[in-house]
Amino acid sequence: MGALAFFAGLLLFVMGMGKWQETGSPFWLWGSVAYLVLLVVFSLTGKSGGKGGGKG
């Protein structure tokens, strides 16, 4: 995952938290938190995934 995708994900998280404060709906809160957790997991595991280029 590139740095641009990571920061775009953080921007979506912040926007979701703003929607949660605006509407008070727990779906925005838990959706934003779940999205942030998935973003961190994918950014940590994405380095070992490789770019699809074989060595043989």
PDB file of N, CA, C and O in Angstrom:
ATOM      1  N   MET A   1       0.854  -1.174   0.000  1.00  0.00           N
ATOM      2  CA  MET A   1       0.000   0.000   0.000  1.00  0.00           C
ATOM      3  C   MET A   1       0.896   1.233   0.000  1.00  0.00           C
ATOM      4  O   MET A   1       1.838   1.338   0.785  1.00  0.00           O
ATOM      5  N   GLY A   2       0.588   2.137  -0.875  1.00  0.00           N
ATOM      6  CA  GLY A   2       1.399   3.336  -0.986  1.00  0.00           C
ATOM      7  C   GLY A   2       1.049   4.368   0.072  1.00  0.00           C
ATOM      8  O   GLY A   2       0.025   4.285   0.750  1.00  0.00           O
ATOM      9  N   ALA A   3       1.927   5.326   0.182  1.00  0.00           N
ATOM     10  CA  ALA A   3       1.717   6.384   1.172  1.00  0.00           C
ATOM     11  C   ALA A   3       0.479   7.207   0.841  1.00  0.00           C
ATOM     12  O   ALA A   3      -0.230   7.655   1.742  1.00  0.00           O
ATOM     13  N   LEU A   4       0.217   7.408  -0.448  1.00  0.00           N
ATOM     14  CA  LEU A   4      -0.957   8.179  -0.849  1.00  0.00           C
ATOM     15  C   LEU A   4      -2.242   7.479  -0.416  1.00  0.00           C
ATOM     16  O   LEU A   4      -3.170   8.125   0.072  1.00  0.00           O
ATOM     17  N   ALA A   5      -2.298   6.166  -0.593  1.00  0.00           N
ATOM     18  CA  ALA A   5      -3.481   5.408  -0.173  1.00  0.00           C
ATOM     19  C   ALA A   5      -3.642   5.448   1.343  1.00  0.00           C
ATOM     20  O   ALA A   5      -4.763   5.521   1.846  1.00  0.00           O
ATOM     21  N   PHE A   6      -2.540   5.401   2.064  1.00  0.00           N
ATOM     22  CA  PHE A   6      -2.608   5.450   3.518  1.00  0.00           C
ATOM     23  C   PHE A   6      -3.179   6.782   4.000  1.00  0.00           C
ATOM     24  O   PHE A   6      -4.044   6.806   4.876  1.00  0.00           O
ATOM     25  N   PHE A   7      -2.702   7.886   3.433  1.00  0.00           N
ATOM     26  CA  PHE A   7      -3.192   9.192   3.852  1.00  0.00           C
ATOM     27  C   PHE A   7      -4.625   9.431   3.376  1.00  0.00           C
ATOM     28  O   PHE A   7      -5.388  10.131   4.041  1.00  0.00           O
ATOM     29  N   ALA A   8      -4.991   8.860   2.242  1.00  0.00           N
ATOM     30  CA  ALA A   8      -6.381   8.952   1.798  1.00  0.00           C
ATOM     31  C   ALA A   8      -7.288   8.207   2.773  1.00  0.00           C
ATOM     32  O   ALA A   8      -8.393   8.661   3.068  1.00  0.00           O
ATOM     33  N   GLY A   9      -6.821   7.062   3.273  1.00  0.00           N
ATOM     34  CA  GLY A   9      -7.584   6.325   4.272  1.00  0.00           C
ATOM     35  C   GLY A   9      -7.718   7.094   5.571  1.00  0.00           C
ATOM     36  O   GLY A   9      -8.780   7.082   6.193  1.00  0.00           O
ATOM     37  N   LEU A  10      -6.663   7.755   5.982  1.00  0.00           N
ATOM     38  CA  LEU A  10      -6.743   8.582   7.187  1.00  0.00           C
ATOM     39  C   LEU A  10      -7.727   9.736   7.007  1.00  0.00           C
ATOM     40  O   LEU A  10      -8.455  10.094   7.933  1.00  0.00           O
ATOM     41  N   LEU A  11      -7.742  10.309   5.813  1.00  0.00           N
ATOM     42  CA  LEU A  11      -8.690  11.386   5.535  1.00  0.00           C
ATOM     43  C   LEU A  11     -10.123  10.868   5.620  1.00  0.00           C
ATOM     44  O   LEU A  11     -10.988  11.539   6.183  1.00  0.00           O
ATOM     45  N   LEU A  12     -10.384   9.685   5.071  1.00  0.00           N
ATOM     46  CA  LEU A  12     -11.720   9.100   5.168  1.00  0.00           C
ATOM     47  C   LEU A  12     -12.097   8.816   6.613  1.00  0.00           C
ATOM     48  O   LEU A  12     -13.254   8.985   6.997  1.00  0.00           O
ATOM     49  N   PHE A  13     -11.130   8.386   7.417  1.00  0.00           N
ATOM     50  CA  PHE A  13     -11.392   8.136   8.833  1.00  0.00           C
ATOM     51  C   PHE A  13     -11.795   9.430   9.539  1.00  0.00           C
ATOM     52  O   PHE A  13     -12.756   9.449  10.308  1.00  0.00           O
ATOM     53  N   VAL A  14     -11.064  10.501   9.278  1.00  0.00           N
ATOM     54  CA  VAL A  14     -11.369  11.786   9.925  1.00  0.00           C
ATOM     55  C   VAL A  14     -12.737  12.297   9.472  1.00  0.00           C
ATOM     56  O   VAL A  14     -13.488  12.851  10.274  1.00  0.00           O
ATOM     57  N   MET A  15     -13.062  12.114   8.194  1.00  0.00           N
ATOM     58  CA  MET A  15     -14.370  12.538   7.699  1.00  0.00           C
ATOM     59  C   MET A  15     -15.484  11.722   8.344  1.00  0.00           C
ATOM     60  O   MET A  15     -16.542  12.262   8.666  1.00  0.00           O
ATOM     61  N   GLY A  16     -15.252  10.427   8.535  1.00  0.00           N
ATOM     62  CA  GLY A  16     -16.240   9.588   9.197  1.00  0.00           C
ATOM     63  C   GLY A  16     -16.445   9.989  10.648  1.00  0.00           C
ATOM     64  O   GLY A  16     -17.571   9.973  11.146  1.00  0.00           O
ATOM     65  N   MET A  17     -15.367  10.347  11.327  1.00  0.00           N
ATOM     66  CA  MET A  17     -15.503  10.795  12.707  1.00  0.00           C
ATOM     67  C   MET A  17     -16.271  12.119  12.772  1.00  0.00           C
ATOM     68  O   MET A  17     -17.039  12.347  13.706  1.00  0.00           O
ATOM     69  N   GLY A  18     -16.065  12.977  11.792  1.00  0.00           N
ATOM     70  CA  GLY A  18     -16.831  14.224  11.733  1.00  0.00           C
ATOM     71  C   GLY A  18     -18.309  13.963  11.518  1.00  0.00           C
ATOM     72  O   GLY A  18     -19.156  14.626  12.117  1.00  0.00           O
ATOM     73  N   LYS A  19     -18.623  12.991  10.656  1.00  0.00           N
ATOM     74  CA  LYS A  19     -20.022  12.622  10.435  1.00  0.00           C
ATOM     75  C   LYS A  19     -20.633  12.051  11.705  1.00  0.00           C
ATOM     76  O   LYS A  19     -21.803  12.298  12.001  1.00  0.00           O
ATOM     77  N   TRP A  20     -19.838  11.283  12.462  1.00  0.00           N
ATOM     78  CA  TRP A  20     -20.350  10.710  13.703  1.00  0.00           C
ATOM     79  C   TRP A  20     -20.707  11.820  14.689  1.00  0.00           C
ATOM     80  O   TRP A  20     -21.757  11.761  15.329  1.00  0.00           O
ATOM     81  N   GLN A  21     -19.846  12.829  14.817  1.00  0.00           N
ATOM     82  CA  GLN A  21     -20.136  13.931  15.736  1.00  0.00           C
ATOM     83  C   GLN A  21     -21.318  14.755  15.247  1.00  0.00           C
ATOM     84  O   GLN A  21     -22.063  15.326  16.044  1.00  0.00           O
ATOM     85  N   GLU A  22     -21.483  14.813  13.932  1.00  0.00           N
ATOM     86  CA  GLU A  22     -22.578  15.600  13.367  1.00  0.00           C
ATOM     87  C   GLU A  22     -23.922  14.896  13.544  1.00  0.00           C
ATOM     88  O   GLU A  22     -24.919  15.535  13.879  1.00  0.00           O
ATOM     89  N   THR A  23     -23.950  13.575  13.319  1.00  0.00           N
ATOM     90  CA  THR A  23     -25.218  12.849  13.335  1.00  0.00           C
ATOM     91  C   THR A  23     -25.474  12.143  14.653  1.00  0.00           C
ATOM     92  O   THR A  23     -26.627  11.933  15.029  1.00  0.00           O
ATOM     93  N   GLY A  24     -24.406  11.769  15.367  1.00  0.00           N
ATOM     94  CA  GLY A  24     -24.570  11.026  16.616  1.00  0.00           C
ATOM     95  C   GLY A  24     -24.866   9.552  16.397  1.00  0.00           C
ATOM     96  O   GLY A  24     -25.174   8.838  17.351  1.00  0.00           O
ATOM     97  N   SER A  25     -24.778   9.080  15.151  1.00  0.00           N
ATOM     98  CA  SER A  25     -25.082   7.688  14.845  1.00  0.00           C
ATOM     99  C   SER A  25     -23.881   6.799  15.179  1.00  0.00           C
ATOM    100  O   SER A  25     -22.758   7.108  14.782  1.00  0.00           O
ATOM    101  N   PRO A  26     -24.106   5.701  15.903  1.00  0.00           N
ATOM    102  CA  PRO A  26     -22.989   4.818  16.234  1.00  0.00           C
ATOM    103  C   PRO A  26     -22.423   4.096  15.020  1.00  0.00           C
ATOM    104  O   PRO A  26     -21.303   3.587  15.081  1.00  0.00           O
ATOM    105  N   PHE A  27     -23.165   4.037  13.922  1.00  0.00           N
ATOM    106  CA  PHE A  27     -22.659   3.369  12.721  1.00  0.00           C
ATOM    107  C   PHE A  27     -21.469   4.114  12.131  1.00  0.00           C
ATOM    108  O   PHE A  27     -20.530   3.490  11.636  1.00  0.00           O
ATOM    109  N   TRP A  28     -21.499   5.439  12.181  1.00  0.00           N
ATOM    110  CA  TRP A  28     -20.366   6.217  11.692  1.00  0.00           C
ATOM    111  C   TRP A  28     -19.144   5.999  12.576  1.00  0.00           C
ATOM    112  O   TRP A  28     -18.024   5.876  12.081  1.00  0.00           O
ATOM    113  N   LEU A  29     -19.366   5.951  13.883  1.00  0.00           N
ATOM    114  CA  LEU A  29     -18.248   5.772  14.814  1.00  0.00           C
ATOM    115  C   LEU A  29     -17.589   4.417  14.603  1.00  0.00           C
ATOM    116  O   LEU A  29     -16.381   4.343  14.381  1.00  0.00           O
ATOM    117  N   TRP A  30     -18.374   3.344  14.671  1.00  0.00           N
ATOM    118  CA  TRP A  30     -17.796   2.005  14.567  1.00  0.00           C
ATOM    119  C   TRP A  30     -17.303   1.700  13.165  1.00  0.00           C
ATOM    120  O   TRP A  30     -16.338   0.956  12.991  1.00  0.00           O
ATOM    121  N   GLY A  31     -17.960   2.269  12.168  1.00  0.00           N
ATOM    122  CA  GLY A  31     -17.466   2.101  10.800  1.00  0.00           C
ATOM    123  C   GLY A  31     -16.124   2.773  10.602  1.00  0.00           C
ATOM    124  O   GLY A  31     -15.243   2.227   9.938  1.00  0.00           O
ATOM    125  N   SER A  32     -15.964   3.954  11.173  1.00  0.00           N
ATOM    126  CA  SER A  32     -14.697   4.673  11.047  1.00  0.00           C
ATOM    127  C   SER A  32     -13.574   3.968  11.805  1.00  0.00           C
ATOM    128  O   SER A  32     -12.448   3.877  11.317  1.00  0.00           O
ATOM    129  N   VAL A  33     -13.890   3.470  13.002  1.00  0.00           N
ATOM    130  CA  VAL A  33     -12.880   2.756  13.791  1.00  0.00           C
ATOM    131  C   VAL A  33     -12.486   1.458  13.087  1.00  0.00           C
ATOM    132  O   VAL A  33     -11.303   1.123  13.024  1.00  0.00           O
ATOM    133  N   ALA A  34     -13.462   0.730  12.562  1.00  0.00           N
ATOM    134  CA  ALA A  34     -13.167  -0.515  11.847  1.00  0.00           C
ATOM    135  C   ALA A  34     -12.335  -0.230  10.602  1.00  0.00           C
ATOM    136  O   ALA A  34     -11.421  -0.990  10.280  1.00  0.00           O
ATOM    137  N   TYR A  35     -12.643   0.860   9.899  1.00  0.00           N
ATOM    138  CA  TYR A  35     -11.881   1.219   8.715  1.00  0.00           C
ATOM    139  C   TYR A  35     -10.432   1.554   9.067  1.00  0.00           C
ATOM    140  O   TYR A  35      -9.512   1.174   8.343  1.00  0.00           O
ATOM    141  N   LEU A  36     -10.233   2.261  10.173  1.00  0.00           N
ATOM    142  CA  LEU A  36      -8.875   2.597  10.598  1.00  0.00           C
ATOM    143  C   LEU A  36      -8.089   1.338  10.962  1.00  0.00           C
ATOM    144  O   LEU A  36      -6.911   1.220  10.623  1.00  0.00           O
ATOM    145  N   VAL A  37      -8.738   0.399  11.651  1.00  0.00           N
ATOM    146  CA  VAL A  37      -8.066  -0.850  12.011  1.00  0.00           C
ATOM    147  C   VAL A  37      -7.687  -1.626  10.755  1.00  0.00           C
ATOM    148  O   VAL A  37      -6.567  -2.128  10.659  1.00  0.00           O
ATOM    149  N   LEU A  38      -8.599  -1.732   9.793  1.00  0.00           N
ATOM    150  CA  LEU A  38      -8.286  -2.424   8.547  1.00  0.00           C
ATOM    151  C   LEU A  38      -7.169  -1.724   7.787  1.00  0.00           C
ATOM    152  O   LEU A  38      -6.318  -2.383   7.188  1.00  0.00           O
ATOM    153  N   LEU A  39      -7.164  -0.410   7.805  1.00  0.00           N
ATOM    154  CA  LEU A  39      -6.117   0.350   7.124  1.00  0.00           C
ATOM    155  C   LEU A  39      -4.745   0.055   7.728  1.00  0.00           C
ATOM    156  O   LEU A  39      -3.768  -0.134   7.003  1.00  0.00           O
ATOM    157  N   VAL A  40      -4.678   0.016   9.047  1.00  0.00           N
ATOM    158  CA  VAL A  40      -3.406  -0.282   9.715  1.00  0.00           C
ATOM    159  C   VAL A  40      -2.971  -1.720   9.430  1.00  0.00           C
ATOM    160  O   VAL A  40      -1.794  -1.971   9.168  1.00  0.00           O
ATOM    161  N   VAL A  41      -3.908  -2.659   9.481  1.00  0.00           N
ATOM    162  CA  VAL A  41      -3.568  -4.061   9.221  1.00  0.00           C
ATOM    163  C   VAL A  41      -3.060  -4.233   7.794  1.00  0.00           C
ATOM    164  O   VAL A  41      -2.051  -4.902   7.571  1.00  0.00           O
ATOM    165  N   PHE A  42      -3.759  -3.629   6.819  1.00  0.00           N
ATOM    166  CA  PHE A  42      -3.318  -3.758   5.435  1.00  0.00           C
ATOM    167  C   PHE A  42      -1.992  -3.066   5.185  1.00  0.00           C
ATOM    168  O   PHE A  42      -1.197  -3.536   4.371  1.00  0.00           O
ATOM    169  N   SER A  43      -1.737  -1.963   5.866  1.00  0.00           N
ATOM    170  CA  SER A  43      -0.468  -1.278   5.664  1.00  0.00           C
ATOM    171  C   SER A  43       0.692  -2.061   6.275  1.00  0.00           C
ATOM    172  O   SER A  43       1.812  -2.014   5.766  1.00  0.00           O
ATOM    173  N   LEU A  44       0.424  -2.780   7.365  1.00  0.00           N
ATOM    174  CA  LEU A  44       1.483  -3.579   7.978  1.00  0.00           C
ATOM    175  C   LEU A  44       1.742  -4.873   7.214  1.00  0.00           C
ATOM    176  O   LEU A  44       2.891  -5.301   7.104  1.00  0.00           O
ATOM    177  N   THR A  45       0.702  -5.499   6.689  1.00  0.00           N
ATOM    178  CA  THR A  45       0.868  -6.774   5.987  1.00  0.00           C
ATOM    179  C   THR A  45       1.125  -6.578   4.501  1.00  0.00           C
ATOM    180  O   THR A  45       1.517  -7.528   3.823  1.00  0.00           O
ATOM    181  N   GLY A  46       0.919  -5.391   3.980  1.00  0.00           N
ATOM    182  CA  GLY A  46       1.086  -5.153   2.550  1.00  0.00           C
ATOM    183  C   GLY A  46       2.531  -5.207   2.094  1.00  0.00           C
ATOM    184  O   GLY A  46       2.802  -5.423   0.913  1.00  0.00           O
ATOM    185  N   LYS A  47       3.471  -5.011   3.027  1.00  0.00           N
ATOM    186  CA  LYS A  47       4.882  -5.025   2.644  1.00  0.00           C
ATOM    187  C   LYS A  47       5.370  -6.421   2.276  1.00  0.00           C
ATOM    188  O   LYS A  47       6.270  -6.564   1.449  1.00  0.00           O
ATOM    189  N   SER A  48       4.786  -7.450   2.881  1.00  0.00           N
ATOM    190  CA  SER A  48       5.232  -8.809   2.597  1.00  0.00           C
ATOM    191  C   SER A  48       4.508  -9.397   1.398  1.00  0.00           C
ATOM    192  O   SER A  48       4.858 -10.488   0.949  1.00  0.00           O
ATOM    193  N   GLY A  49       3.507  -8.703   0.867  1.00  0.00           N
ATOM    194  CA  GLY A  49       2.721  -9.235  -0.250  1.00  0.00           C
ATOM    195  C   GLY A  49       3.470  -9.210  -1.564  1.00  0.00           C
ATOM    196  O   GLY A  49       3.183 -10.014  -2.450  1.00  0.00           O
ATOM    197  N   GLY A  50       4.412  -8.317  -1.710  1.00  0.00           N
ATOM    198  CA  GLY A  50       5.168  -8.229  -2.951  1.00  0.00           C
ATOM    199  C   GLY A  50       4.363  -7.534  -4.025  1.00  0.00           C
ATOM    200  O   GLY A  50       3.191  -7.208  -3.835  1.00  0.00           O
ATOM    201  N   LYS A  51       5.016  -7.311  -5.169  1.00  0.00           N
ATOM    202  CA  LYS A  51       4.366  -6.619  -6.269  1.00  0.00           C
ATOM    203  C   LYS A  51       3.982  -7.592  -7.384  1.00  0.00           C
ATOM    204  O   LYS A  51       3.580  -7.154  -8.462  1.00  0.00           O
ATOM    205  N   GLY A  52       4.095  -8.882  -7.153  1.00  0.00           N
ATOM    206  CA  GLY A  52       3.697  -9.854  -8.165  1.00  0.00           C
ATOM    207  C   GLY A  52       4.826 -10.243  -9.105  1.00  0.00           C
ATOM    208  O   GLY A  52       4.614 -11.071  -9.991  1.00  0.00           O
ATOM    209  N   GLY A  53       5.978  -9.696  -8.950  1.00  0.00           N
ATOM    210  CA  GLY A  53       7.100 -10.032  -9.822  1.00  0.00           C
ATOM    211  C   GLY A  53       7.812 -11.278  -9.336  1.00  0.00           C
ATOM    212  O   GLY A  53       8.299 -11.318  -8.206  1.00  0.00           O
ATOM    213  N   GLY A  54       7.877 -12.299 -10.183  1.00  0.00           N
ATOM    214  CA  GLY A  54       8.522 -13.549  -9.792  1.00  0.00           C
ATOM    215  C   GLY A  54      10.027 -13.486  -9.962  1.00  0.00           C
ATOM    216  O   GLY A  54      10.541 -12.654 -10.710  1.00  0.00           O
ATOM    217  N   LYS A  55      10.729 -14.360  -9.272  1.00  0.00           N
ATOM    218  CA  LYS A  55      12.190 -14.389  -9.355  1.00  0.00           C
ATOM    219  C   LYS A  55      12.682 -15.450 -10.323  1.00  0.00           C
ATOM    220  O   LYS A  55      13.888 -15.568 -10.541  1.00  0.00           O
ATOM    221  N   GLY A  56      11.787 -16.217 -10.905  1.00  0.00           N
ATOM    222  CA  GLY A  56      12.261 -17.317 -11.719  1.00  0.00           C
ATOM    223  C   GLY A  56      11.907 -17.186 -13.124  1.00  0.00           C
ATOM    224  O   GLY A  56      12.248 -18.051 -13.930  1.00  0.00           O
TER     225      GLY A  56
END
